[in-house]
């Protein structure tokens, strides 16, 4: 019976906080022009009125050029809403797919994720990625 009581209390408290969360998200979108997509990426209103992924805008600003359609902006720590330049890496789509196959293979065979230093080394050397923290004279 205790477990049922705990579950009901948790359900009631989550239902009570839901309106506050929705109000916060609405005002964040209204004031800052940002919202989360269904995939977890931050979508931002651009200066021209269209919505764009924030991580792609940041990468273009730092590189000083528009991204090509075949280029992907990879989140190093895996958190799609963490758009700090030190967490972003620009790479080719094919290399990005190869990187994720390697990453999943390491997780499957060793039972843990590779260290960040190993990931950065692999991104630079084997998968031809360009971490935005490595870009000289950043304009961000």
N, C-alpha and C positions, 0 to 999 in steps of 0.2 A: 503494500500500500504506500510505503514511503516513496518508492520510485515513481508512482503515479502522481503523487503530490508534487515531487520535484519537477517532473515533466510539465505539469499544468502551470506551476509557477514560472518556469522558463518560457513557456508559450505565451503566457499573459504578459510577462515583462517584455518579450520581443515584440508583441503586438502593440504595446504602449509606446515603445521607442521607434517603431516604424514611421509614424507620421513626422516625428522630429527629424529623422534621417532624410525623408523625402523633402521636407521643407529646406533642410541644409543643402541638399544637392540642387534643388531648384534655384536657391539664391546664389550658390556658387556659379551655376551656369549663367544666371542673369547678370551678375556683377563681373565675373571674370571671363565669361565666354568659354568655360571648360565643362566637359562632362565625360563620363566613362562610357565607352562602347560596351556592347554585350560581351566582347572578348577581353575586356579589362584594359584596353588602351585609352589614353587620354585624348579626347577630341577637342580641338580648339577652333574658335572662329578666327578665320584669317582676316587680314585687312580688307580683302575684297568681298567679304561676306560669306564665302563658302567655308565649310567645315573641313579641317585637315587634321591628320595625326600630328600631335605635338612633337613626337620624337623625330619625325621626318623634317619638320620645320627647324628644329634645333640643329640637326645635322647639316641642313642646307646653309643655315646661318654661319655655322662654324667653318664649313668647307669653303664658303663664299661662292658656291655654285649650286644650281639645281641638281637634285639627284636624278640619275637615269632610271628608267623603268625597271631595269634588271637589278638595280641595287636595293639592298635590304638594310634596314637599321636594326641591329641585333641588340637586345638587352642582355648584358653580361651576367647579371645576377638573377635573371629570369623573371623579375618583377616588371610587368608591363606598364605599371604606372610610375616607375622610378625613371625619370627622364633627365637625370643629372648627366652632364657630358662625360664624366668619368665612368658611367655605366653603359655608354652607347658605343657601338662599333659598326662601321659601314663595311659591307661586303657584298660580293656577288651572290645572287640567289642560289646558284648551283653549289657554291662553296658553303653557303649557309645550311643547305640541306645536308651536305657531307659532314659539317661540324656537328649538327644535331644527331646524326647517326653515330658518330664517334662518342658524343656525350652520353647518349642512351646506352651504348655498348659498355662504356666505363661503369655507368650506374648499375647495369645488369650484372656484370662480371665481378665487380669489386664491392658491391653493396653500398657504395657511397658516391657522392658527387666529387669530381676532381676539384682540387684547390684552385683558388682564383688565379694564383700565379701561373699554374699549369694551363688554365684556360686561356689566359692572355698570351702566353708563349705560343700555344697551338693556334690561336686566332691569328697572330701575326705571321708566324712562320709557315704553317702547313695549310691554312685556309685563306691566306691573303687578305685578312681583315685589317681595317684601319681603325683602331680605337681612337675616339675623338679626343682623349686626353693626350695623344701623341701629336696632334696637329699643332705645328708652330704658328705663332701669331694668330691665335684664335680671336674671332670677332664677337664672341658671345658675352 
